[in-house]
Amino acid sequence: MARQRSHSIEFKRQVAQEFVAGETLYALAKRYDVSRNLIRVWVKKLETGVFDDDANAADLLVEYEAKIAALERMVGSQALEIEFLKGELKNAPRPASASPKDAV
């Protein structure tokens, strides 16, 4: 079974642009070790603007992942702070008036 590779949007765009600029399918396929049919698909996507949409989606994904990472760090920091404060609360001396024995 052939191994399926994943190429970046930038790579696909570059190969398609080289074809549009006049490079032959055969030369591109040989140079980049991809099939000529795949290059044809990439050229069609370049011409219809699909790569622009994909690039925008990829940029948005990177932005969201950065925001998620920042929020995860914040949550982790807050969890440590809560645990620290719980420990301090357990070890804090209680005032005599707040004793549960006096409440009866």
C-alpha positions in Angstrom: 0.0 0.0 0.0 1.4 3.4 -0.9 2.2 5.9 1.8 -0.1 8.9 1.8 1.8 12.2 2.3 0.4 15.5 3.4 1.6 18.6 1.8 1.3 22.1 3.1 -0.9 24.7 1.4 2.2 26.8 0.6 3.8 23.8 -1.1 0.8 23.0 -3.2 0.4 26.7 -4.1 4.1 26.9 -5.1 3.9 23.8 -7.4 0.7 25.0 -9.0 2.1 28.5 -9.6 5.2 27.0 -11.2 2.9 25.1 -13.6 0.9 28.2 -14.4 4.2 30.0 -15.0 5.1 27.5 -17.7 6.8 24.6 -16.1 5.8 21.2 -17.5 3.8 18.6 -15.5 6.4 16.0 -16.1 9.3 18.2 -14.7 7.3 19.3 -11.7 6.2 15.7 -10.9 9.7 14.5 -11.1 11.3 17.3 -9.1 8.7 17.2 -6.3 8.0 13.4 -6.4 4.2 13.9 -6.8 1.8 12.6 -9.5 0.9 14.7 -12.4 -2.8 14.3 -11.7 -2.2 15.7 -8.2 -0.5 18.7 -9.7 -3.6 19.2 -12.0 -5.8 19.1 -8.9 -3.7 21.7 -7.2 -3.7 24.0 -10.3 -7.5 23.8 -10.4 -7.7 24.7 -6.7 -5.3 27.6 -7.3 -7.4 28.9 -10.1 -10.7 28.6 -8.2 -9.3 30.3 -5.0 -9.6 27.2 -2.8 -6.0 27.7 -1.5 -6.9 31.2 -0.3 -9.8 29.8 1.7 -7.6 27.0 3.1 -4.8 29.4 4.0 -7.3 31.7 5.8 -8.7 28.7 7.7 -5.2 27.5 8.6 -4.3 31.0 9.9 -7.5 31.1 12.0 -6.7 27.6 13.4 -3.2 28.7 14.4 -4.7 31.8 16.1 -7.3 29.7 18.0 -4.7 27.1 19.1 -2.6 30.0 20.5 -5.6 31.3 22.4 -6.4 27.9 23.8 -2.9 27.3 24.9 -2.9 30.7 26.7 -6.2 29.9 28.4 -4.9 26.4 29.5 -1.9 28.1 31.1 -4.2 30.5 32.9 -6.4 27.7 34.2 -3.4 25.7 35.3 -2.1 28.7 37.2 -5.4 29.3 38.8 -5.7 25.7 39.8 -2.4 25.9 41.6 -3.4 29.1 43.3 -6.7 27.5 44.5 -4.9 24.4 45.9 -2.4 26.7 47.7 -5.2 28.7 49.2 -7.0 25.6 50.3 -3.9 24.4 52.1 -3.5 27.8 53.8 -7.1 27.8 54.8 -6.8 24.4 56.5 -3.7 25.5 58.4 -5.0 28.9 59.4 -5.9 29.4 63.1 -9.6 29.7 63.7 -11.0 32.5 65.9 -12.5 31.4 69.1 -16.0 32.8 68.3 -16.2 30.7 65.1 -15.7 27.4 66.9 -18.4 24.8 66.1 -18.8 23.9 69.9 -20.1 27.4 70.7 -22.8 27.2 68.0 -24.8 24.5 69.9 
